[in-house]
Amino acid sequence: MTALELISLVTQVLFTGLFVAVLWHALRQPTRARLDTVLLFGSIALVVVLSRVLQLLSMSDAEWAGGLLLLFLNVGPYAMIRLVDDFSGTARWVQIAGAAAFVLIAVLGLISFRTAPVVIEVASLVWFIAVGGYAAIAFARSARSSRGITRRRMVAVATGAGLFIVAIVVAFVGALVPSVAGVLGVLTQLTALAAVIAFFLGFAPPTWVRHAWREPDLRRFLERSIHLTGLADDREAIAELQRAVADAFGASGSAIGIADPQRPVLRHLDRDGEWVEYPNDAFIGGRAFTAQRRLVAMDAPGADPDHADVYARTSANTVIAAPVSAEGRRMGVLTVYADRAPIFVEDDMWLLELLADQTAVLLEARALTTQAGELRGREEAARLKEEFLSAAAHDLRTPLTVVLGQAELIERRLLRDPAASIDPAGISRMAREARHLRDLVSELLDAQRLEQGLTVMDRAPADLGAIVETVRARHVEHGVPLLRGRQAARDAGLAG
């Protein structure tokens, strides 16, 4: 076996293996894009297998063999333009014209290949250049407008399509110009090998390649969302998190529903940034939350007709959703929506689950941050309470000392002379300090009520001027003089 024959064999085995891989995915989750992918690689695999069988049966030179192989080979460009419509959409006339052209060239090939093989080969060459080239360019444009792993896979698809078209065109030129067939044969095999490798990376990448492609998107999401745990406003944090998720997917938007542990509702942000509540089984996201599993709705209005107007208003033709949970606690749901179905659903679902897990971590971190803030607040309140009690004890000691001292003075005077007259000034001083003591005790009781969350309801008419004078007097006692009168107000900027 020559090196060229080995390359040819490896290429054929890879194309056949790729067909088996895409067929397996299509059988597990049939979609139009996957079925069209099966059509593309099924036609190539059929050409490979049929040509090998014809060689084994020594029937390669049969009159009908060439036309039949060419028929199956020409399916490739038609399958490509169908994939273009699946991935990025095309005008309806493009699909109709492509189907009509394929039928025409297929009929001509079956009827005229034996009598006019050169004409059919030239027609097939034009077919591959025009239709296949259009598809390769469309794939490249779709890759440029995509993001994340979808963009990387679309680049591989566009590269594979371009190389495949080049390989077929070179093969046709070699058949039409026998003098350069040898050189072009080597180029054909090398280009075809590169094409099938690119197709493999685009349509059936190995797991390690997927992980390598996903890592940058995940890292960017984490870098963008890690600071959200410190935002004080839940609405601002959720809105920024939704934008980060939508950017990671390159989707029209995303929504995060927060579960209420006490009621069967999910809280969402509306367009004005305000909280709105919906039943926790409403929308595709609600179904994913109640079922606690990921859901895909390629036709969201059809899958949930009760909310078709909402999907139409937000251009949410396709919706994917996954529950947000941590350690068995249902925290909410993450929903991503777009106007077109995802190109590679399995990658988007994997990324969705990963971002849902990260969202759960961020929500948990925010809850812990809030709890830590509340704990620090309670610690600060306890410290202030201790300082208040210390100051209150000092304030209580002063009037109590005056009352006790005055009472002992009166007691000694009466012991010496029971008939002695009572000192009015001393009695007045005792009464004043006792009232002061009563006020301090009342303030302590009021502070205790406030700490317990109770409202202080002991209200009574008061002279504001007297209250101000009392406060001023207390400050003066502590060496903090306060001015009074119009001049003080003018100095403070409170009077004109």
FENCOR-V220697 format. One record per residue. N is the residue number from 1. BURIAL is # if it has 9 or more other C-alpha atoms within 8 Angstrom, else .. D_LAST is the distance of its C-alpha to the last C-alpha in whole Angstrom. Layout:
<<N & BURIAL & D_LAST> <N & BURIAL & D_LAST>>
This chain:
<<1 & . & 107> <2 & . & 105> <3 & . & 101> <4 & . & 101> <5 & . & 102> <6 & # & 100> <7 & # & 97> <8 & # & 98> <9 & . & 99> <10 & # & 96> <11 & # & 94> <12 & # & 96> <13 & . & 95> <14 & # & 91> <15 & # & 91> <16 & # & 93> <17 & . & 91> <18 & # & 88> <19 & # & 89> <20 & . & 90> <21 & # & 86> <22 & # & 85> <23 & # & 87> <24 & . & 86> <25 & # & 83> <26 & # & 83> <27 & . & 86> <28 & . & 83> <29 & . & 80> <30 & # & 81> <31 & . & 79> <32 & . & 80> <33 & # & 79> <34 & # & 81> <35 & # & 84> <36 & # & 84> <37 & # & 83> <38 & # & 87> <39 & # & 88> <40 & # & 87> <41 & # & 89> <42 & # & 91> <43 & # & 93> <44 & # & 93> <45 & # & 94> <46 & # & 97> <47 & # & 98> <48 & # & 98> <49 & . & 100> <50 & # & 103> <51 & # & 103> <52 & . & 104> <53 & . & 107> <54 & # & 108> <55 & # & 109> <56 & . & 111> <57 & . & 113> <58 & . & 114> <59 & # & 112> <60 & # & 110> <61 & . & 112> <62 & . & 112> <63 & . & 112> <64 & . & 109> <65 & # & 107> <66 & # & 105> <67 & # & 104> <68 & # & 103> <69 & # & 101> <70 & # & 99> <71 & # & 98> <72 & # & 96> <73 & # & 95> <74 & # & 93> <75 & # & 91> <76 & # & 89> <77 & # & 87> <78 & # & 87> <79 & # & 86> <80 & # & 83> <81 & # & 82> <82 & # & 81> <83 & # & 79> <84 & # & 77> <85 & # & 76> <86 & # & 76> <87 & # & 73> <88 & . & 71> <89 & . & 73> <90 & . & 75> <91 & . & 76> <92 & . & 78> <93 & . & 81> <94 & . & 81> <95 & # & 82> <96 & . & 85> <97 & . & 86> <98 & # & 86> <99 & # & 88> <100 & . & 90> <101 & . & 91> <102 & # & 92> <103 & . & 94> <104 & . & 96> <105 & # & 96> <106 & # & 98> <107 & . & 100> <108 & # & 101> <109 & # & 102> <110 & # & 104> <111 & . & 106> <112 & # & 106> <113 & # & 106> <114 & # & 110> <115 & . & 110> <116 & . & 107> <117 & # & 106> <118 & . & 104> <119 & . & 103> <120 & # & 101> <121 & # & 100> <122 & # & 98> <123 & # & 97> <124 & # & 95> <125 & # & 94> <126 & . & 92> <127 & # & 91> <128 & # & 90> <129 & # & 88> <130 & . & 86> <131 & # & 85> <132 & # & 85> <133 & # & 83> <134 & # & 81> <135 & # & 80> <136 & # & 80> <137 & # & 77> <138 & # & 75> <139 & # & 75> <140 & # & 74> <141 & . & 71> <142 & # & 70> <143 & # & 70> <144 & . & 68> <145 & . & 65> <146 & # & 66> <147 & # & 64> <148 & # & 65> <149 & # & 69> <150 & # & 69> <151 & # & 69> <152 & # & 71> <153 & # & 74> <154 & # & 74> <155 & # & 74> <156 & # & 77> <157 & # & 78> <158 & # & 78> <159 & # & 80> <160 & # & 82> <161 & # & 83> <162 & # & 83> <163 & # & 86> <164 & # & 88> <165 & # & 88> <166 & # & 89> <167 & # & 91> <168 & # & 93> <169 & # & 93> <170 & # & 94> <171 & # & 97> <172 & # & 98> <173 & # & 98> <174 & # & 101> <175 & . & 103> <176 & . & 103> <177 & . & 103> <178 & . & 106> <179 & . & 106> <180 & . & 103> <181 & # & 103> <182 & # & 103> <183 & . & 100> <184 & # & 98> <185 & # & 99> <186 & # & 98> <187 & # & 95> <188 & # & 95> <189 & # & 95> <190 & # & 92> <191 & # & 90> <192 & # & 91> <193 & # & 90> <194 & # & 87> <195 & # & 86> <196 & # & 87> <197 & # & 85> <198 & # & 82> <199 & # & 83> <200 & # & 83> <201 & # & 80> <202 & # & 78> <203 & # & 80> <204 & # & 81> <205 & # & 79> <206 & . & 80> <207 & . & 78> <208 & . & 77> <209 & # & 76> <210 & # & 74> <211 & . & 72> <212 & . & 72> <213 & # & 70> <214 & # & 68> <215 & . & 66> <216 & # & 64> <217 & # & 62> <218 & # & 62> <219 & . & 60> <220 & . & 58> <221 & # & 57> <222 & . & 56> <223 & . & 54> <224 & . & 52> <225 & # & 52> <226 & . & 52> <227 & . & 48> <228 & # & 47> <229 & # & 48> <230 & . & 44> <231 & # & 42> <232 & . & 40> <233 & . & 40> <234 & . & 44> <235 & # & 44> <236 & # & 43> <237 & # & 46> <238 & # & 48> <239 & # & 47> <240 & # & 48> <241 & # & 51> <242 & # & 52> <243 & # & 52> <244 & # & 54> <245 & # & 57> <246 & # & 57> <247 & . & 57> <248 & # & 60> <249 & # & 62> <250 & # & 61> <251 & # & 60> <252 & # & 58> <253 & # & 56> <254 & # & 56> <255 & # & 55> <256 & # & 54> <257 & # & 55> <258 & # & 53> <259 & # & 55> <260 & # & 54> <261 & . & 56> <262 & . & 55> <263 & . & 56> <264 & # & 59> <265 & # & 56> <266 & # & 55> <267 & # & 51> <268 & # & 51> <269 & # & 48> <270 & . & 48> <271 & . & 47> <272 & . & 43> <273 & # & 43> <274 & . & 43> <275 & # & 46> <276 & . & 49> <277 & . & 52> <278 & # & 55> <279 & # & 58> <280 & # & 60> <281 & # & 63> <282 & # & 61> <283 & . & 62> <284 & # & 64> <285 & # & 62> <286 & # & 62> <287 & # & 66> <288 & # & 66> <289 & # & 63> <290 & . & 66> <291 & . & 69> <292 & . & 67> <293 & . & 69> <294 & # & 68> <295 & # & 69> <296 & . & 70> <297 & # & 69> <298 & . & 71> <299 & # & 70> <300 & # & 67> <301 & # & 67> <302 & . & 71> <303 & . & 70> <304 & # & 67> <305 & . & 67> <306 & . & 65> <307 & # & 62> <308 & # & 64> <309 & . & 61> <310 & . & 58> <311 & # & 61> <312 & # & 61> <313 & . & 57> <314 & . & 57> <315 & # & 60> <316 & # & 62> <317 & # & 65> <318 & # & 66> <319 & # & 65> <320 & # & 65> <321 & # & 64> <322 & # & 64> <323 & # & 63> <324 & # & 60> <325 & # & 62> <326 & # & 62> <327 & . & 64> <328 & . & 65> <329 & . & 62> <330 & # & 61> <331 & # & 57> <332 & # & 58> <333 & # & 59> <334 & # & 59> <335 & # & 60> <336 & # & 60> <337 & # & 61> <338 & # & 62> <339 & # & 64> <340 & . & 67> <341 & . & 69> <342 & . & 69> <343 & . & 72> <344 & . & 73> <345 & . & 72> <346 & . & 73> <347 & # & 71> <348 & # & 68> <349 & # & 69> <350 & . & 69> <351 & # & 66> <352 & # & 64> <353 & # & 66> <354 & . & 64> <355 & # & 61> <356 & # & 61> <357 & # & 62> <358 & . & 59> <359 & # & 57> <360 & # & 58> <361 & # & 57> <362 & # & 54> <363 & # & 53> <364 & . & 54> <365 & # & 52> <366 & # & 49> <367 & . & 50> <368 & . & 51> <369 & # & 47> <370 & . & 45> <371 & . & 48> <372 & . & 47> <373 & . & 43> <374 & . & 43> <375 & . & 46> <376 & . & 43> <377 & . & 41> <378 & . & 43> <379 & . & 44> <380 & . & 40> <381 & . & 39> <382 & . & 42> <383 & . & 41> <384 & . & 38> <385 & . & 40> <386 & . & 42> <387 & . & 39> <388 & . & 37> <389 & . & 41> <390 & . & 41> <391 & . & 38> <392 & # & 38> <393 & . & 42> <394 & . & 40> <395 & # & 38> <396 & # & 41> <397 & . & 43> <398 & . & 40> <399 & # & 40> <400 & # & 44> <401 & . & 45> <402 & # & 43> <403 & # & 45> <404 & . & 48> <405 & . & 48> <406 & # & 48> <407 & # & 50> <408 & . & 53> <409 & . & 52> <410 & # & 53> <411 & . & 56> <412 & . & 57> <413 & # & 57> <414 & # & 58> <415 & . & 61> <416 & . & 62> <417 & . & 62> <418 & . & 61> <419 & . & 61> <420 & . & 58> <421 & . & 55> <422 & . & 52> <423 & . & 49> <424 & . & 46> <425 & . & 43> <426 & . & 45> <427 & # & 45> <428 & . & 42> <429 & # & 41> <430 & # & 43> <431 & . & 42> <432 & . & 38> <433 & # & 39> <434 & # & 41> <435 & . & 38> <436 & # & 36> <437 & # & 39> <438 & . & 39> <439 & . & 36> <440 & # & 37> <441 & . & 40> <442 & . & 38> <443 & . & 36> <444 & # & 39> <445 & . & 40> <446 & # & 37> <447 & . & 37> <448 & . & 41> <449 & # & 40> <450 & # & 38> <451 & . & 40> <452 & . & 43> <453 & . & 41> <454 & . & 40> <455 & . & 37> <456 & . & 36> <457 & . & 37> <458 & . & 36> <459 & . & 33> <460 & . & 32> <461 & . & 29> <462 & . & 27> <463 & . & 24> <464 & . & 21> <465 & . & 20> <466 & . & 24> <467 & # & 24> <468 & . & 21> <469 & . & 22> <470 & . & 26> <471 & . & 24> <472 & # & 23> <473 & . & 26> <474 & . & 28> <475 & # & 26> <476 & # & 27> <477 & . & 30> <478 & . & 31> <479 & . & 29> <480 & . & 26> <481 & . & 23> <482 & . & 20> <483 & . & 17> <484 & . & 16> <485 & . & 13> <486 & . & 10> <487 & . & 10> <488 & # & 12> <489 & # & 9> <490 & # & 7> <491 & . & 10> <492 & . & 10> <493 & . & 7> <494 & . & 7> <495 & . & 4> <496 & . & 0>>
